[in-house]
Amino acid sequence: MWYFLNVIFNILNKKVYNYFPYPYFVSVVHLLVGVGYCLVSWSLGLPKRAVTLEPFFSASASQFVLGHQIPLSLWLSLALLL
């Protein structure tokens, strides 16, 4: 679903730029709308905090795929997210 929505978003952006060729302005509007949406929804308590393993997988990939040394303190802090 994320990939599909991202493709649609990119197509719509290209159409917008055909009629309104100011990418910085469009980006700022996207940012302000996104921040406003998040602030309103968070203040209303609409989204619940989702548990995600993304930081754990990023650290794992860095250590085991890229060979970066991840300190034990970081692994312990990631354990709190689980």
Phi, psi and omega in degrees: 000320180299316180297317179299311180295326178293320177296315179299316179300315180294320178296316179296322177298317180297322177294320178298317182293337175293329182257336184221086190277056178232081187298325180294318179297315179298320179295319179294320177297316177302315181296313182295320178295317179296316179295316178300316178300315180296316181297317179294313182293322178293321180293330177275352180073026183290308180275138173269149181294121180266136176280126182229146181260012183303314179299323179296315179292326177295316178294320179297315179296320179298318183282311190270336180262312183271344178083013177284142179275117178264126181294152179301324180299325178290318178299320180293322178291327177290332178296333179290338179282339184283000000 
